[in-house]
Each structure stands twice: as C-alpha cells, then as structure tokens.
C-alpha cells in the first residue's frame, strides 16, 4: 500500500489522500483485496469506508469536515487478501480550529442611530445606505443593508430594508462569498435568488472594508447586478 500518511483538515474543509495497492507478484485476476477505514471522528464524512478490489488499484480517500472537534485522530486502514492475510496501516487525521476573522466586521445594534452603522455604497443607488452586520457562525455573517429612514419618500420611522443575505468569510484568502440563496426578502420577483462574491481588507482588529458583487436571478435570467461596498 502506498500513499498513506498524516493529513490535516480544517473544521469546514475537505482533504484527499490517494492510496494505491500494487500486487508484487502473482496473477491480479485471482487476487481480491478488502479494505476498511476505521477511526474517523464524528462530523467527518468519508467517501468510502470499505471497498473490495483487485490490484493494481488506486482510490482517492476523501474526508469532509462538518465542524468536528479539533484534535488528532488515529485512523486505521485494514486490508485483507487471501495471499497476504490482514495488514493494518495507521495515520493521523489532525482537525484544526477554524480561523475566525468575523470580529473584523464588528456587530452593531440593529437600526442604530446614523453614524454608528457600517456605511454602504451601492453602485447606481441613491441611498444613503447603512449595513447591520451580525455574526451567526464561526465563518458566517448576516448582512442587512438598509436605506436611511430620513429619506422623505419612505415616510416611516424605521429604515427600509434594501437587502438581506448571508455571506461566508474566508479569513486566509480575504474573500467573501454569497452562496446561492433566496432573494425574496428584497426582490419583488417571485422565486428570485441571489449569489455573489467579493473581497475584504482588514483595517484594524475590529474593522474592515468589503466589496461585494452580487447578482439577483431567476433560473438563467438575470434580474439585477449590484456592487456593494461596506466600510
């Protein structure tokens, strides 16, 4: 067996290990190898934990983490064949803590007085816009973009909510991703969805600026596109 070695995975990441089994002698048509993987921790999925094959054979073992507890986990690969018998191979799967940089987008009270919100620019919009940002997960933000209630046309005491969506922050790459989600909160079009991506620049330990490019769409039809700058 080749390719077995220690691997490291982040709490919401995936990693692959390419394992190869080669027959040293004999006829591979008469040889079957049963392979089993054990010791995978809770909240880590694997693409296959048991398989039977003929050598020579290669298989990518893929591990998918869904917020498992950080730590070092010994994983055992057991192979059994008629000519060699049973062999075991052990490696360590290290789960590291997810880097959290969402503090750079300091949470503020919803609809706080003008001047304490994050300021927002929307390309082509008249505004003024503000953003209420809250941390709802280790790497996930909820962003509410509102228009200032002082605009006479609104005629109300509370801001008009122009957009609401969740965004995932990649701290190491300084990127923000809006994965496809419903845009019904702010689009009058039935079944509208929103997606997008952008980047952010840390200013201090508790502040950052971000630029997002979003698209509102229904199926293959684009309803609108926007450039949102938060600072």
Secondary structure, 3 states (H helix, E strand, C coil): CECCCCEEEECCCEEEEEEEECCCCCCHHHCCEEEEEECCCCCEEECCCEEEECCCEEEEEEEEECCCCCEEEEEEEEEEECCCEEEEEEEEEEEECCCCCHHHCCCCCCCCCCCCCEEEEECCCCCCEEEEEEECCCCEEEEEEEECCCCCCCCCCCCEEEEEEEEEEECCCCEEEEEEEECCCCCCCCCCEEEEEEEEEEEECCEEEEEEEEEEEECCEEEEEEEEEEC
